[in-house]
Amino acid sequence: MLTHPNIDPVIFQIGPLQIRWYGLMYIISFLLSLFLCRYQLKEKGKLELYPILENLLFYSFLGLIVGARLGFCFFYYPDYFLKNPLEIPAIWKGGMSFHGGLIGAVVVGYIYLRFKGQSFLFWADLIAVTAPLGLFFGRIGNFINGEIYGKPSNLPWAIVFPEGGPEPRHPVQLYEALFTGLLLFIFLWSLRNRPWKEGIKLALFLVIYGILRFLFEFLREPGQSFPLLFDFLTMGQILSLGMILTGICLFLYLYRK
């Protein structure tokens, strides 16, 4: 049995301004994605598209933040936030949804690329192979905050979390950081130059991440403010099934096209 290090989520504070580990993880993810996408453009001999990349990632990042917060509020705790709407913008209190963030980033990115006359699937493939690194750092941020912990466990690496009671629990954040983050990134990055149809790498990311997330949800401590679907599926699993279905439909569409 291990004990959570109980790291202060605030790195430092200047007056009312707080710099938090979780926010830092988002910034690191953004910069890494920018660097790796630029590297891919260079490999493809398309560095002239770099200004579009910068703008695309910037706008998509804003869409991700807004979507992640709204997804957390209304996918997981709709009762509370409908009664307390002024709490919705309080990102500094924690609470972001990956699925909501993905939807927000895709919608904003799609609108921007349509405006610029660019192929959405080309850019989606470029970013999709870097996306797992964002998941890696995001889950590390969750671990630092001591949130999204797992169900009780007697495994030797189980951890007692500050807000999880006296029982040791699965460090699901670290499981996901490893499998849906680091290992998935290594796998997708190794495929980045495959001469596949545009959109295949995006579909692959959606399906693989959706499956992994669905499975890891069984180890999470459910925290929704409403009953589980059929007393079995969590909201995270429902949204992950949506990702898997979307990825499969994209595969079928591209191979029939």
Secondary structure, 3 states (H helix, E strand, C coil): CEECCCCCCEEEEECCEEEEHHHHHHHHHHHHHHHHHHHHHHHCCCHHHHHHHHHHHHHHHHHHHHHHHHHHHHHHCHHHHHHCHHHCCCHHHCCCCHHHHHHHHHHHHHHHHHHHCCCHHHHHHHHHCCHHHHHHHHHHHHHHHCCCCECECCCCCCEECCCCCCCCECCHHHHHHHHHHHHHHHHHHHCCCCCCCCCHHHHHHHHHHHHHHHHHHHHECCCCCCCCECCCECHHHHHHHHHHHHHHHHHHHHHHC
